[in-house]
Amino acid sequence: MVRIFVESEAFASGQILEIRGSELHHARDVLRAQVGEKITIVNGRGWIGTARIDHVERKRIVCTICSCKRVVSDLFKLWLVLGNMRPHHLDFAVEKGVEVGVDVFLIFQADRSEVKLSDRSARIEAVIRAAVKQSSRLMEPRFLFASNLDEALIKAPQNIFWANFGGMWIRERLAEMNVREDTAIFIGPESGWSEREVEMLSRTGPAVLLDENVLRAETAAIIAAYEAARWLRH
């Protein structure tokens, strides 16, 4: 069922909500929502509900929550830490990362990033939200930025995997891990890690190998996130 995002910290039966912005356009102009109809609403914070449309106006839709519940999020969070990539590659990595279960995206300016880190918050938020709706997730992932790897290592969880040739196969590395905790997967930019970054990451633990072939950065991000998500959740 199509889900509509609403800006609300929590839901309660009988609560009056407004739908605005891009979600207003989707509900009114695409779905042709009518007064009296019921829609499924989510807030990206674990809440889902059914709401009745009371008014359809030019700048808003007003609805009343009929029923709702909160789904408890997973105990352990998966971070996907990405060296800054070209915009369309980054968008793809984020979109697919949402679909496979990433909880937090941390984007940093790597030594060999081919583009400068810029404030693309609005675009990344839009990509995340669309992917959340497509995959029917109830928790909307967060995203952060860091100016370099040094800062990213400070912000990320201490349990770290980083992808590089010459490492242990990621499934073997995950299999020998018994502790379940917040975990970060570090992926370099299109041009790879610098020697400085390899030295820094080596202090956190051994590298992991994702495939015997050379992967694009966005492909590596998806494979690593998928493998880590399966390990964390099961």
MDAnalysis code that builds the backbone (N, CA, C; Angstrom):
import MDAnalysis as mda
import numpy as np

u = mda.Universe.empty(702, n_residues=234, atom_resindex=np.repeat(np.arange(234), 3), trajectory=True)
u.add_TopologyAttr("name", ["N", "CA", "C"] * 234)
u.add_TopologyAttr("resid", np.arange(1, 235))
u.add_TopologyAttr("resname", ["MET", "VAL", "ARG", "ILE", "PHE", "VAL", "GLU", "SER", "GLU", "ALA", "PHE", "ALA", "SER", "GLY", "GLN", "ILE", "LEU", "GLU", "ILE", "ARG", "GLY", "SER", "GLU", "LEU", "HIS", "HIS", "ALA", "ARG", "ASP", "VAL", "LEU", "ARG", "ALA", "GLN", "VAL", "GLY", "GLU", "LYS", "ILE", "THR", "ILE", "VAL", "ASN", "GLY", "ARG", "GLY", "TRP", "ILE", "GLY", "THR", "ALA", "ARG", "ILE", "ASP", "HIS", "VAL", "GLU", "ARG", "LYS", "ARG", "ILE", "VAL", "CYS", "THR", "ILE", "CYS", "SER", "CYS", "LYS", "ARG", "VAL", "VAL", "SER", "ASP", "LEU", "PHE", "LYS", "LEU", "TRP", "LEU", "VAL", "LEU", "GLY", "ASN", "MET", "ARG", "PRO", "HIS", "HIS", "LEU", "ASP", "PHE", "ALA", "VAL", "GLU", "LYS", "GLY", "VAL", "GLU", "VAL", "GLY", "VAL", "ASP", "VAL", "PHE", "LEU", "ILE", "PHE", "GLN", "ALA", "ASP", "ARG", "SER", "GLU", "VAL", "LYS", "LEU", "SER", "ASP", "ARG", "SER", "ALA", "ARG", "ILE", "GLU", "ALA", "VAL", "ILE", "ARG", "ALA", "ALA", "VAL", "LYS", "GLN", "SER", "SER", "ARG", "LEU", "MET", "GLU", "PRO", "ARG", "PHE", "LEU", "PHE", "ALA", "SER", "ASN", "LEU", "ASP", "GLU", "ALA", "LEU", "ILE", "LYS", "ALA", "PRO", "GLN", "ASN", "ILE", "PHE", "TRP", "ALA", "ASN", "PHE", "GLY", "GLY", "MET", "TRP", "ILE", "ARG", "GLU", "ARG", "LEU", "ALA", "GLU", "MET", "ASN", "VAL", "ARG", "GLU", "ASP", "THR", "ALA", "ILE", "PHE", "ILE", "GLY", "PRO", "GLU", "SER", "GLY", "TRP", "SER", "GLU", "ARG", "GLU", "VAL", "GLU", "MET", "LEU", "SER", "ARG", "THR", "GLY", "PRO", "ALA", "VAL", "LEU", "LEU", "ASP", "GLU", "ASN", "VAL", "LEU", "ARG", "ALA", "GLU", "THR", "ALA", "ALA", "ILE", "ILE", "ALA", "ALA", "TYR", "GLU", "ALA", "ALA", "ARG", "TRP", "LEU", "ARG", "HIS"])
u.atoms.positions = np.array([
    [0.839, -1.193, 0.000],
    [0.000, 0.000, 0.000],
    [0.873, 1.241, 0.000],
    [0.480, 2.262, -0.753],
    [1.236, 3.504, -0.820],
    [1.259, 4.173, 0.550],
    [2.419, 4.664, 0.944],
    [2.571, 5.323, 2.239],
    [2.881, 6.800, 2.041],
    [2.311, 7.625, 2.906],
    [2.527, 9.070, 2.863],
    [3.289, 9.482, 4.111],
    [4.375, 10.235, 3.916],
    [5.151, 10.743, 5.034],
    [4.497, 11.990, 5.606],
    [4.440, 12.039, 6.928],
    [3.957, 13.236, 7.611],
    [4.978, 13.624, 8.671],
    [5.107, 14.910, 8.906],
    [6.068, 15.408, 9.888],
    [5.429, 15.397, 11.267],
    [5.709, 14.355, 12.034],
    [5.190, 14.237, 13.391],
    [6.106, 13.310, 14.166],
    [6.464, 13.690, 15.383],
    [7.355, 12.866, 16.189],
    [6.719, 11.536, 16.564],
    [5.392, 11.544, 16.778],
    [4.676, 10.332, 17.170],
    [3.240, 10.429, 16.674],
    [2.532, 9.304, 16.680],
    [1.134, 9.257, 16.266],
    [0.254, 8.895, 17.462],
    [-1.001, 9.325, 17.400],
    [-1.996, 8.942, 18.403],
    [-3.365, 8.929, 17.731],
    [-4.217, 8.002, 18.112],
    [-5.559, 7.933, 17.544],
    [-6.299, 9.240, 17.815],
    [-6.969, 9.767, 16.781],
    [-7.683, 11.017, 16.901],
    [-6.846, 12.251, 16.618],
    [-5.537, 12.073, 16.441],
    [-4.638, 13.204, 16.175],
    [-4.909, 13.795, 14.796],
    [-4.897, 15.119, 14.713],
    [-5.081, 15.832, 13.450],
    [-3.708, 16.130, 12.853],
    [-3.518, 15.767, 11.584],
    [-2.244, 15.973, 10.918],
    [-2.443, 16.722, 9.606],
    [-1.370, 17.393, 9.167],
    [-1.387, 18.069, 7.871],
    [-0.339, 17.457, 6.961],
    [-0.700, 17.292, 5.707],
    [0.233, 16.813, 4.685],
    [0.570, 17.998, 3.793],
    [1.875, 18.280, 3.655],
    [2.303, 19.434, 2.877],
    [3.474, 19.047, 1.972],
    [3.949, 20.016, 1.183],
    [5.139, 19.825, 0.362],
    [4.979, 18.770, -0.702],
    [6.053, 18.023, -0.927],
    [6.059, 17.020, -1.991],
    [5.059, 15.904, -1.718],
    [4.826, 15.591, -0.443],
    [3.864, 14.549, -0.110],
    [2.438, 15.000, -0.418],
    [2.189, 16.296, -0.280],
    [0.884, 16.847, -0.676],
    [0.653, 16.634, -2.172],
    [1.669, 16.962, -2.966],
    [1.560, 16.775, -4.415],
    [1.303, 15.309, -4.742],
    [2.023, 14.411, -4.080],
    [1.874, 12.985, -4.377],
    [0.471, 12.502, -4.012],
    [-0.010, 12.899, -2.834],
    [-1.315, 12.420, -2.373],
    [-2.462, 13.033, -3.178],
    [-2.370, 14.332, -3.435],
    [-3.490, 15.023, -4.086],
    [-3.481, 14.865, -5.599],
    [-2.291, 15.054, -6.231],
    [-2.248, 15.114, -7.693],
    [-1.939, 13.774, -8.352],
    [-1.211, 12.904, -7.637],
    [-0.863, 11.602, -8.208],
    [-1.871, 10.536, -7.770],
    [-2.100, 10.458, -6.462],
    [-3.026, 9.448, -5.950],
    [-4.483, 9.889, -6.041],
    [-4.691, 11.191, -6.290],
    [-6.056, 11.726, -6.392],
    [-6.849, 11.450, -5.113],
    [-6.229, 11.720, -3.980],
    [-6.877, 11.485, -2.698],
    [-8.118, 12.352, -2.556],
    [-9.175, 11.766, -2.019],
    [-10.449, 12.455, -1.860],
    [-10.872, 12.470, -0.391],
    [-11.692, 13.449, -0.048],
    [-12.229, 13.548, 1.308],
    [-12.976, 12.259, 1.646],
    [-12.713, 11.756, 2.839],
    [-13.359, 10.523, 3.294],
    [-12.524, 9.278, 3.061],
    [-11.553, 9.342, 2.161],
    [-10.696, 8.185, 1.903],
    [-9.722, 7.978, 3.064],
    [-9.225, 6.740, 3.186],
    [-8.225, 6.432, 4.194],
    [-6.885, 6.163, 3.520],
    [-5.832, 6.645, 4.151],
    [-4.481, 6.492, 3.621],
    [-3.576, 5.930, 4.712],
    [-2.458, 5.344, 4.293],
    [-1.450, 4.866, 5.234],
    [-0.410, 5.955, 5.430],
    [-0.114, 6.283, 6.663],
    [0.848, 7.340, 6.970],
    [2.015, 6.768, 7.773],
    [3.200, 7.328, 7.558],
    [4.405, 6.975, 8.315],
    [5.149, 8.268, 8.625],
    [6.037, 8.196, 9.609],
    [6.814, 9.398, 9.944],
    [8.318, 9.174, 9.892],
    [8.755, 7.982, 9.480],
    [10.188, 7.709, 9.402],
    [10.845, 7.484, 10.746],
    [10.064, 7.446, 11.819],
    [10.581, 7.231, 13.170],
    [9.983, 5.984, 13.811],
    [9.474, 5.093, 12.964],
    [8.959, 3.832, 13.463],
    [7.454, 3.756, 13.615],
    [6.756, 4.846, 13.334],
    [5.298, 4.870, 13.462],
    [4.624, 4.636, 12.117],
    [3.515, 3.897, 12.160],
    [2.684, 3.691, 10.983],
    [1.228, 3.772, 11.418],
    [0.382, 4.325, 10.565],
    [-1.012, 4.473, 10.951],
    [-1.927, 4.582, 9.744],
    [-3.213, 4.556, 10.029],
    [-4.240, 4.783, 9.021],
    [-4.936, 6.099, 9.355],
    [-5.098, 6.951, 8.358],
    [-5.711, 8.257, 8.594],
    [-6.831, 8.503, 7.589],
    [-7.848, 9.214, 8.043],
    [-8.979, 9.595, 7.185],
    [-8.782, 11.023, 6.702],
    [-8.947, 11.249, 5.415],
    [-8.791, 12.589, 4.853],
    [-10.039, 13.418, 5.155],
    [-9.834, 14.565, 5.798],
    [-10.947, 15.453, 6.162],
    [-11.087, 16.631, 5.202],
    [-9.956, 17.185, 4.752],
    [-9.989, 18.337, 3.851],
    [-8.859, 18.211, 2.839],
    [-9.128, 18.547, 1.597],
    [-8.106, 18.624, 0.550],
    [-8.073, 20.056, 0.060],
    [-6.951, 20.737, 0.334],
    [-6.825, 22.145, -0.010],
    [-5.624, 22.358, -0.929],
    [-5.454, 23.595, -1.373],
    [-4.375, 23.888, -2.317],
    [-2.996, 23.686, -1.688],
    [-2.836, 24.040, -0.424],
    [-1.530, 23.984, 0.215],
    [-1.409, 22.904, 1.282],
    [-2.479, 22.151, 1.502],
    [-2.400, 21.114, 2.530],
    [-3.561, 20.139, 2.410],
    [-3.340, 18.956, 2.991],
    [-4.406, 17.990, 3.224],
    [-4.497, 17.803, 4.731],
    [-5.675, 17.877, 5.264],
    [-5.891, 17.681, 6.696],
    [-6.509, 16.304, 6.896],
    [-5.951, 15.533, 7.809],
    [-6.470, 14.192, 8.063],
    [-6.477, 13.882, 9.553],
    [-7.247, 12.865, 9.916],
    [-7.362, 12.420, 11.304],
    [-6.898, 10.972, 11.407],
    [-6.021, 10.697, 12.373],
    [-5.514, 9.329, 12.544],
    [-6.604, 8.436, 13.132],
    [-6.867, 7.344, 12.461],
    [-7.865, 6.368, 12.915],
    [-7.235, 5.291, 13.804],
    [-6.055, 4.825, 13.422],
    [-5.336, 3.815, 14.197],
    [-3.858, 3.953, 13.910],
    [-3.040, 3.495, 14.840],
    [-1.583, 3.623, 14.653],
    [-0.845, 2.689, 15.592],
    [0.434, 2.466, 15.295],
    [1.300, 1.682, 16.168],
    [2.741, 2.049, 15.878],
    [3.599, 1.748, 16.816],
    [5.026, 1.980, 16.624],
    [5.743, 0.644, 16.588],
    [6.591, 0.481, 15.590],
    [7.403, -0.718, 15.455],
    [8.783, -0.417, 16.033],
    [9.222, -1.197, 16.993],
    [10.509, -0.962, 17.639],
    [11.630, -1.189, 16.636],
    [12.583, -0.271, 16.602],
    [13.694, -0.381, 15.650],
    [14.693, -1.426, 16.131],
    [15.570, -1.855, 15.229],
    [16.604, -2.823, 15.577],
    [17.528, -2.258, 16.646],
    [18.034, -3.144, 17.491],
    [18.903, -2.716, 18.588],
    [20.233, -2.182, 18.073],
    [20.782, -2.826, 17.058],
    [22.104, -2.450, 16.566],
    [21.988, -1.671, 15.269],
    [22.779, -0.630, 15.135],
    [22.732, 0.242, 13.971],
    [23.880, -0.076, 13.016],
    [23.561, -0.058, 11.739],
    [24.574, -0.248, 10.703],
    [24.882, 1.092, 10.056],
    [26.139, 1.475, 10.103],
    [26.613, 2.715, 9.488],
    [27.313, 2.377, 8.178],
    [27.000, 3.124, 7.136],
    [27.733, 3.025, 5.874],
    [28.495, 4.332, 5.703],
    [29.822, 4.236, 5.792],
    [30.681, 5.420, 5.749],
    [31.312, 5.490, 4.365],
    [30.994, 6.534, 3.632],
    [31.353, 6.621, 2.221],
    [32.309, 7.775, 1.947],
    [33.439, 7.461, 1.284],
    [34.253, 8.525, 0.743],
    [33.449, 9.258, -0.325],
    [33.482, 10.562, -0.311],
    [32.633, 11.340, -1.220],
    [32.854, 10.922, -2.677],
    [31.736, 10.733, -3.394],
    [31.766, 10.280, -4.784],
    [31.077, 11.305, -5.671],
    [31.122, 11.059, -6.957],
    [30.343, 11.875, -7.878],
    [28.868, 11.756, -7.500],
    [28.111, 12.848, -7.652],
    [26.737, 12.884, -7.141],
    [25.860, 11.706, -7.536],
    [25.878, 11.308, -8.815],
    [24.983, 10.225, -9.212],
    [25.428, 8.885, -8.642],
    [26.730, 8.691, -8.433],
    [27.217, 7.474, -7.797],
    [26.823, 7.462, -6.318],
    [26.954, 8.611, -5.673],
    [26.602, 8.713, -4.259],
    [25.109, 8.475, -4.056],
    [24.300, 9.072, -4.895],
    [22.849, 8.878, -4.796],
    [22.486, 7.399, -4.913],
    [23.139, 6.719, -5.854],
    [22.849, 5.302, -6.070],
    [23.240, 4.478, -4.849],
    [24.420, 4.756, -4.289],
    [24.884, 4.020, -3.110],
    [23.953, 4.237, -1.926],
    [23.501, 5.470, -1.744],
    [22.590, 5.774, -0.643],
    [21.240, 5.092, -0.854],
    [20.710, 5.193, -2.056],
    [19.409, 4.582, -2.354],
    [19.425, 3.087, -2.053],
    [20.420, 2.386, -2.582],
    [20.482, 0.935, -2.387],
    [20.860, 0.590, -0.953],
    [21.633, 1.451, -0.317],
    [21.965, 1.230, 1.089],
    [20.731, 1.242, 1.964],
    [19.813, 2.157, 1.687],
    [18.548, 2.195, 2.417],
    [17.806, 0.883, 2.225],
    [17.753, 0.413, 1.000],
    [16.983, -0.789, 0.691],
    [17.520, -2.031, 1.398],
    [18.835, -2.124, 1.586],
    [19.394, -3.331, 2.202],
    [19.512, -3.220, 3.716],
    [19.236, -2.027, 4.291],
    [19.164, -1.954, 5.751],
    [20.118, -1.027, 6.467],
    [20.752, -0.088, 5.781],
    [21.644, 0.868, 6.450],
    [20.822, 1.808, 7.329],
    [21.324, 2.093, 8.533],
    [20.636, 2.980, 9.479],
    [21.200, 4.393, 9.488],
    [22.493, 4.518, 9.235],
    [23.139, 5.835, 9.256],
    [24.143, 5.912, 8.107],
    [24.094, 6.988, 7.341],
    [25.087, 7.257, 6.303],
    [26.008, 8.373, 6.789],
    [27.305, 8.136, 6.676],
    [28.302, 9.150, 7.015],
    [29.162, 9.367, 5.774],
    [29.106, 10.558, 5.224],
    [29.815, 10.880, 3.981],
    [30.978, 11.812, 4.315],
    [32.175, 11.436, 3.885],
    [33.345, 12.251, 4.228],
    [34.173, 12.568, 2.982],
    [34.944, 13.620, 3.078],
    [35.833, 14.011, 1.996],
    [37.114, 13.187, 2.081],
    [37.223, 12.192, 1.213],
    [38.420, 11.344, 1.209],
    [39.576, 12.067, 0.525],
    [40.781, 11.603, 0.780],
    [41.962, 12.228, 0.171],
    [41.885, 12.196, -1.354],
    [41.327, 11.129, -1.905],
    [41.275, 10.982, -3.358],
    [39.871, 11.165, -3.934],
    [38.981, 11.766, -3.176],
    [37.648, 12.051, -3.726],
    [37.790, 12.949, -4.944],
    [37.048, 12.632, -5.994],
    [37.173, 13.367, -7.252],
    [36.320, 14.629, -7.289],
    [35.445, 14.786, -6.316],
    [34.622, 16.003, -6.221],
    [34.689, 16.508, -4.795],
    [34.489, 17.802, -4.624],
    [34.504, 18.405, -3.306],
    [33.196, 18.119, -2.574],
    [33.322, 17.942, -1.270],
    [32.146, 17.724, -0.451],
    [31.334, 19.012, -0.389],
    [30.066, 18.922, -0.758],
    [29.181, 20.083, -0.740],
    [27.909, 19.723, 0.020],
    [27.167, 20.728, 0.383],
    [25.940, 20.484, 1.138],
    [24.836, 20.027, 0.190],
    [24.679, 18.720, 0.087],
    [23.624, 18.125, -0.735],
    [22.551, 17.518, 0.165],
    [22.370, 18.130, 1.327],
    [21.458, 17.565, 2.323],
    [20.062, 17.346, 1.761],
    [19.534, 18.349, 1.033],
    [18.166, 18.237, 0.521],
    [18.051, 17.070, -0.459],
    [19.047, 16.932, -1.333],
    [19.010, 15.854, -2.317],
    [19.124, 14.485, -1.648],
    [20.065, 14.341, -0.708],
    [20.254, 13.062, -0.040],
    [19.017, 12.701, 0.780],
    [18.430, 13.681, 1.427],
    [17.205, 13.427, 2.190],
    [16.089, 12.933, 1.275],
    [15.985, 13.526, 0.078],
    [14.958, 13.104, -0.878],
    [15.214, 11.678, -1.356],
    [16.479, 11.339, -1.615],
    [16.825, 9.983, -2.051],
    [16.489, 8.979, -0.956],
    [16.834, 9.302, 0.277],
    [16.558, 8.407, 1.399],
    [15.061, 8.197, 1.566],
    [14.315, 9.286, 1.521],
    [12.869, 9.169, 1.742],
    [12.203, 8.340, 0.653],
    [12.589, 8.560, -0.585],
    [12.007, 7.772, -1.683],
    [12.336, 6.292, -1.525],
    [13.574, 5.998, -1.114],
    [13.980, 4.599, -0.937],
    [13.273, 3.964, 0.249],
    [13.042, 4.729, 1.295],
    [12.307, 4.221, 2.455],
    [10.895, 3.834, 2.049],
    [10.243, 4.696, 1.273],
    [8.881, 4.408, 0.828],
    [8.852, 3.186, -0.087],
    [9.825, 3.096, -0.996],
    [9.858, 1.981, -1.937],
    [10.074, 0.653, -1.216],
    [10.916, 0.665, -0.175],
    [11.276, -0.571, 0.517],
    [10.375, -0.864, 1.716],
    [9.421, 0.038, 1.984],
    [8.468, -0.131, 3.098],
    [9.142, -0.156, 4.463],
    [10.288, 0.495, 4.586],
    [10.916, 0.633, 5.896],
    [10.152, 1.666, 6.728],
    [10.154, 1.473, 8.039],
    [9.472, 2.419, 8.915],
    [10.427, 3.396, 9.584],
    [11.703, 3.030, 9.642],
    [12.703, 3.927, 10.217],
    [13.482, 4.594, 9.091],
    [13.491, 5.899, 9.086],
    [14.213, 6.644, 8.061],
    [15.664, 6.823, 8.495],
    [16.634, 6.350, 7.706],
    [18.038, 6.491, 8.084],
    [18.467, 7.953, 8.228],
    [19.434, 8.162, 9.099],
    [20.039, 9.490, 9.268],
    [21.240, 9.616, 8.329],
    [21.704, 10.841, 8.109],
    [22.945, 11.032, 7.370],
    [23.738, 12.174, 7.979],
    [25.066, 11.993, 7.951],
    [26.002, 12.956, 8.525],
    [27.109, 13.227, 7.524],
    [27.864, 14.291, 7.772],
    [29.011, 14.617, 6.937],
    [30.256, 14.759, 7.807],
    [31.410, 14.491, 7.212],
    [32.689, 14.697, 7.885],
    [33.666, 15.278, 6.871],
    [34.538, 16.138, 7.347],
    [35.452, 16.844, 6.445],
    [36.598, 15.968, 5.962],
    [36.897, 14.878, 6.677],
    [37.978, 13.971, 6.271],
    [37.818, 12.647, 7.024],
    [38.706, 11.703, 6.731],
    [38.629, 10.396, 7.377],
    [38.856, 10.511, 8.879],
    [39.724, 11.403, 9.293],
    [40.009, 11.584, 10.713],
    [38.724, 11.869, 11.484],
    [37.931, 12.797, 10.965],
    [36.676, 13.165, 11.614],
    [35.662, 12.026, 11.516],
    [35.640, 11.323, 10.392],
    [34.704, 10.219, 10.222],
    [34.960, 9.115, 11.240],
    [36.229, 8.828, 11.517],
    [36.570, 7.797, 12.494],
    [36.130, 8.181, 13.895],
    [36.121, 9.463, 14.179],
    [35.661, 9.934, 15.487],
    [34.145, 9.787, 15.611],
    [33.423, 10.083, 14.534],
    [31.959, 10.062, 14.573],
    [31.379, 8.653, 14.495],
    [32.063, 7.757, 13.829],
    [31.530, 6.409, 13.580],
    [31.684, 5.518, 14.810],
    [30.923, 4.419, 14.857],
    [31.110, 3.435, 15.939],
    [32.510, 2.856, 15.907],
    [32.910, 2.251, 17.019],
    [34.267, 1.712, 17.111],
    [34.418, 0.377, 16.389],
    [33.336, -0.342, 16.205],
    [33.400, -1.617, 15.488],
    [33.388, -1.321, 13.991],
    [34.540, -1.498, 13.334],
    [34.726, -1.014, 11.960],
    [35.201, -2.131, 11.039],
    [34.634, -2.127, 9.835],
    [35.149, -2.911, 8.721],
    [35.490, -1.927, 7.613],
    [36.599, -2.182, 6.930],
    [36.917, -1.305, 5.806],
    [37.336, -2.155, 4.610],
    [36.833, -1.770, 3.466],
    [37.009, -2.583, 2.265],
    [38.301, -2.226, 1.546],
    [39.057, -3.276, 1.187],
    [40.292, -3.057, 0.429],
    [40.787, -4.412, -0.079],
    [41.463, -4.414, -1.210],
    [42.049, -5.654, -1.714],
    [43.120, -6.154, -0.750],
    [43.258, -7.480, -0.688],
    [44.264, -8.067, 0.192],
    [43.720, -8.386, 1.569],
    [42.451, -8.068, 1.812],
    [41.874, -8.335, 3.114],
    [41.242, -9.714, 3.190],
    [40.710, -10.038, 4.364],
    [39.982, -11.280, 4.573],
    [38.596, -11.160, 3.942],
    [38.083, -12.240, 3.376],
    [36.737, -12.210, 2.822],
    [35.757, -11.727, 3.879],
    [34.858, -10.846, 3.510],
    [33.983, -10.210, 4.494],
    [33.134, -11.231, 5.243],
    [32.670, -12.270, 4.568],
    [31.847, -13.262, 5.260],
    [32.645, -14.036, 6.304],
    [33.912, -14.298, 6.005],
    [34.766, -14.974, 6.974],
    [35.029, -14.078, 8.174],
    [35.246, -12.816, 7.895],
    [35.499, -11.856, 8.974],
    [34.266, -11.712, 9.864],
    [33.108, -11.634, 9.256],
    [31.872, -11.504, 10.031],
    [31.595, -12.772, 10.838],
    [31.909, -13.915, 10.247],
    [31.631, -15.194, 10.909],
    [32.424, -15.353, 12.201],
    [33.607, -14.753, 12.260],
    [34.431, -14.897, 13.467],
    [34.080, -13.866, 14.546],
    [33.142, -12.989, 14.228],
    [32.715, -11.969, 15.184],
    [31.536, -12.506, 15.992],
    [31.617, -12.412, 17.311],
    [30.539, -12.886, 18.168],
    [29.721, -11.739, 18.758],
    [30.314, -10.582, 18.839],
    [29.651, -9.448, 19.474],
    [28.753, -8.742, 18.465],
    [27.529, -8.440, 18.901],
    [26.615, -7.648, 18.077],
    [26.580, -6.233, 18.655],
    [26.974, -5.278, 17.877],
    [27.001, -3.884, 18.319],
    [26.922, -2.982, 17.095],
    [26.761, -1.690, 17.337],
    [26.755, -0.747, 16.225],
    [28.025, -0.947, 15.404],
    [27.853, -1.025, 14.090],
    [28.964, -1.380, 13.200],
    [29.039, -0.414, 12.038],
    [30.254, -0.065, 11.634],
    [30.470, 0.843, 10.509],
    [31.261, 0.145, 9.415],
    [30.789, 0.287, 8.194],
    [31.497, -0.209, 7.013],
    [32.064, 1.000, 6.276],
    [33.382, 1.044, 6.091],
    [34.040, 2.157, 5.410],
    [34.349, 1.772, 3.967],
    [33.901, 2.623, 3.035],
    [34.129, 2.416, 1.610],
    [34.846, 3.637, 1.045],
    [35.919, 3.403, 0.309],
    [36.673, 4.518, -0.263],
    [35.991, 5.124, -1.486],
    [36.515, 6.230, -1.987],
    [35.945, 6.897, -3.166],
    [36.313, 6.160, -4.451],
    [35.927, 6.716, -5.593],
    [36.179, 6.062, -6.880],
    [37.660, 5.772, -7.121],
    [38.534, 6.652, -6.654],
    [39.974, 6.483, -6.892],
    [40.683, 5.720, -5.785],
    [39.948, 5.216, -4.830],
    [40.539, 4.375, -3.793],
    [41.101, 5.154, -2.614],
    [41.609, 4.385, -1.645],
    [42.197, 4.975, -0.439],
    [43.585, 5.544, -0.730],
    [43.943, 6.578, -0.005],
    [45.325, 7.072, -0.054],
    [46.168, 6.249, 0.921],
    [47.492, 6.349, 0.817],
    [48.370, 5.622, 1.733],
    [48.124, 6.060, 3.172],
    [47.895, 7.344, 3.355],
    [47.614, 7.867, 4.697],
    [46.356, 7.229, 5.267],
    [45.328, 7.117, 4.456],
    [44.064, 6.557, 4.926],
    [44.192, 5.065, 5.217],
    [44.939, 4.345, 4.378],
    [45.163, 2.913, 4.618],
    [45.862, 2.713, 5.958],
    [46.852, 3.557, 6.235],
    [47.575, 3.453, 7.503],
    [46.633, 3.705, 8.678],
    [45.771, 4.709, 8.554],
    [44.829, 5.023, 9.626],
    [43.836, 3.885, 9.842],
    [43.284, 3.385, 8.763],
    [42.281, 2.333, 8.866],
    [42.877, 1.019, 9.352],
    [44.128, 0.781, 9.009],
    [44.788, -0.454, 9.440],
    [44.864, -0.532, 10.964],
    [44.882, 0.605, 11.625],
    [44.924, 0.612, 13.089],
    [43.602, 0.176, 13.701],
    [42.515, 0.232, 12.909],
    [41.206, -0.166, 13.427],
    [40.967, -1.669, 13.284],
    [41.761, -2.332, 12.448],
    [41.581, -3.755, 12.210],
    [41.892, -4.091, 10.765],
    [41.854, -5.376, 10.421],
    [42.191, -5.796, 9.062],
    [41.122, -5.378, 8.056],
    [41.560, -5.207, 6.818],
    [40.626, -4.884, 5.737],
    [39.799, -6.113, 5.389],
    [38.676, -5.885, 4.705],
    [37.857, -7.000, 4.229],
    [37.778, -6.944, 2.707],
    [37.717, -8.123, 2.113],
    [37.616, -8.258, 0.664],
    [36.164, -8.552, 0.306],
    [35.629, -7.819, -0.656],
    [34.228, -7.959, -1.038],
    [34.027, -8.852, -2.252],
    [34.997, -8.846, -3.154],
    [34.870, -9.623, -4.383],
    [36.246, -9.772, -4.997],
    [36.432, -10.809, -5.795],
    [37.727, -11.005, -6.449],
    [37.921, -10.054, -7.619],
    [36.841, -9.421, -8.073],
    [36.928, -8.431, -9.143],
    [37.041, -7.019, -8.563],
    [37.529, -6.096, -9.374],
    [37.578, -4.691, -8.970],
    [36.171, -4.114, -9.085],
    [35.663, -3.574, -7.996],
    [34.303, -3.050, -7.956],
    [34.291, -1.527, -7.992],
    [33.277, -0.980, -8.602],
    [33.044, 0.453, -8.480],
    [32.726, 0.764, -7.020],
    [32.989, 1.995, -6.624],
    [32.787, 2.374, -5.224],
    [31.348, 2.157, -4.795],
    [30.392, 2.530, -5.646],
    [28.987, 2.384, -5.263],
    [28.578, 0.910, -5.191],
    [29.171, 0.065, -6.048],
    [28.891, -1.369, -5.989],
    [29.450, -1.970, -4.708],
    [30.671, -1.574, -4.368],
    [31.289, -2.053, -3.129],
    [30.450, -1.661, -1.918],
    [29.898, -0.462, -1.947],
    [29.071, 0.010, -0.827],
    [27.850, -0.873, -0.638],
    [27.210, -1.246, -1.731],
    [25.994, -2.047, -1.653],
    [26.299, -3.458, -1.148],
    [27.348, -4.083, -1.698],
    [27.707, -5.440, -1.282],
    [28.086, -5.460, 0.200],
    [28.915, -4.521, 0.613],
    [29.348, -4.478, 2.010],
    [28.169, -4.246, 2.948],
    [27.285, -3.331, 2.578],
    [26.122, -3.038, 3.422],
    [25.209, -4.249, 3.522],
    [25.001, -4.933, 2.417],
    [24.135, -6.118, 2.417],
    [24.690, -7.203, 3.340],
    [25.979, -7.507, 3.198],
    [26.581, -8.554, 3.997],
    [26.539, -8.192, 5.486],
    [26.865, -6.953, 5.811],
    [26.885, -6.535, 7.218],
    [25.475, -6.502, 7.800],
    [24.512, -6.067, 7.017],
    [23.126, -6.006, 7.500],
    [22.604, -7.395, 7.820],
    [22.896, -8.377, 6.956],
    [22.452, -9.736, 7.216],
    [23.087, -10.288, 8.501],
    [24.348, -9.964, 8.693],
    [25.059, -10.432, 9.895],
    [24.504, -9.781, 11.146],
    [24.222, -8.493, 11.108],
    [23.723, -7.788, 12.283],
    [22.317, -8.217, 12.672],
    [21.486, -8.485, 11.650],
    [20.070, -8.732, 11.921],
    [19.748, -10.186, 12.264],
    [20.656, -11.120, 11.904],
    [20.314, -12.533, 12.079],
    [21.325, -13.238, 12.977],
])
